[in-house]
Amino acid sequence: MGPVSSTDILTKKPDKLENPEIFMVSKIKRCSCGRYTLREICPVCGSATKYSQPARFSLEDRYGKYRRIARKNKL
């Protein structure tokens, strides 16, 4: 294989079999101590981690009124 120019890198579609580590999907995990990591075990406290998921979205926002009041009082 010859020298690779920067235009070759930008225009070439990568082959998934060339370097599979680049294409692996990783999801961030959260530990009970509050730290985020990509590992199964927290490197700080050593406990198991689990996927951090966003709060569920609902059109019926039961606590929206209270958030707006708190935000208004904060300003």
Order of alpha helices (4+ residues) and beta strands (2+ residues): alpha-alpha-beta-beta-beta-alpha
